[in-house]
Amino acid sequence: MKMRKLTIDDAVMERSPGQAADIFTGNLVDERHGGPVTIGYGCWGPDQSLTETMAVDDVMIVLEGRLSVSTDNSEVTAGPGEIVYMPRGETVTIRAHPEGATTAYVTYPHWRTAGDA
């Protein structure tokens, strides 16, 4: 895989798999490109949330807006420039605040194939 510069304008946004909320993701690098990680952007509508058991290690960088991520034991809120790490196996609820949010993410391994394993 060659070096690439990636922007949100390059992403084809799709509804996050398995949910009906106003949450969209767009992978820019994934298993189809030969790299070891998935890299992309996420767009969260106002007050949208999802609960998921992480199939991969996920690093989410908040670019705009605010998100809260909670587990049975804790909760963190992240805004622009802040990063949330969600380890594989952890059950998390991710909730956008009233302004919604735009994020960038990196997962290891590829999240799309991890759910199939």
C-alpha positions in Angstrom: 0.0 0.0 0.0 1.3 3.4 -0.9 1.3 6.6 1.3 -2.0 8.5 0.9 -3.5 11.7 2.1 -7.1 11.2 3.3 -9.9 13.7 3.8 -13.5 13.4 4.8 -14.5 14.4 1.3 -12.9 11.1 0.0 -15.2 9.0 2.3 -18.3 7.4 1.0 -20.5 7.6 4.1 -22.8 4.6 4.8 -25.1 3.8 7.8 -23.1 2.0 10.4 -23.8 -1.7 10.0 -26.5 -3.3 12.1 -28.2 -0.1 13.3 -30.9 2.4 12.3 -29.6 5.5 14.0 -28.4 8.6 12.2 -24.8 7.3 12.4 -22.6 7.0 9.3 -19.1 5.7 8.6 -16.8 5.9 5.6 -13.8 3.6 5.4 -10.8 5.1 3.5 -8.4 2.2 4.2 -9.4 -1.3 5.0 -8.7 -4.9 4.2 -9.3 -4.2 0.5 -6.2 -1.9 0.4 -3.8 -4.3 2.0 -3.0 -2.4 5.2 -3.3 -3.9 8.7 -5.8 -1.4 10.0 -9.1 0.2 9.1 -9.1 4.1 8.9 -12.1 6.2 8.2 -14.5 8.9 9.3 -17.8 8.9 11.3 -20.7 11.3 11.3 -23.1 11.2 14.3 -26.5 13.0 14.2 -27.7 15.0 17.2 -28.4 12.8 20.3 -27.8 9.5 18.4 -26.4 6.5 20.2 -25.4 2.9 19.8 -24.3 0.1 22.1 -21.8 -2.4 20.8 -19.3 -5.0 22.1 -16.1 -4.1 20.4 -14.9 -6.8 18.0 -11.7 -4.8 17.4 -9.4 -2.3 19.2 -10.9 1.1 18.2 -9.3 4.5 18.4 -11.8 7.3 17.8 -10.7 11.0 17.4 -13.3 13.6 17.8 -13.0 16.3 15.2 -16.2 18.3 15.7 -19.0 18.1 18.3 -19.0 16.0 21.5 -19.5 12.3 22.2 -19.8 10.4 25.5 -18.6 6.8 25.7 -19.8 4.7 28.6 -19.3 1.2 30.0 -20.7 -0.5 33.0 -17.9 1.0 35.0 -17.2 4.4 33.6 -18.0 7.2 31.2 -15.9 9.7 29.3 -16.9 12.7 27.2 -14.7 13.8 24.4 -14.6 17.0 22.2 -12.5 18.3 19.3 -9.0 17.0 19.5 -9.6 14.4 22.1 -9.2 10.6 21.6 -11.2 7.7 23.0 -9.7 4.2 23.0 -12.2 1.3 23.2 -10.5 -2.1 23.6 -11.6 -5.3 22.0 -14.2 -7.1 24.1 -15.5 -4.0 25.9 -19.2 -3.2 25.7 -19.6 0.5 25.1 -22.5 2.9 24.5 -21.5 5.8 22.3 -23.8 8.9 22.5 -23.6 12.1 20.5 -24.5 15.3 22.2 -27.1 17.7 20.8 -24.7 19.2 18.3 -23.8 15.8 16.8 -20.2 14.8 16.1 -17.6 14.1 13.4 -14.9 11.6 14.2 -11.9 9.9 12.6 -11.2 6.3 13.6 -8.5 3.6 13.3 -9.3 0.0 14.2 -7.1 -3.1 14.5 -7.7 -5.5 13.0 -10.2 -4.5 10.3 -13.6 -4.0 11.9 -15.6 -5.3 8.9 -13.9 -8.7 8.9 -13.7 -9.0 12.7 -17.4 -9.2 13.0 -17.4 -12.1 10.5 -14.8 -14.1 12.4 
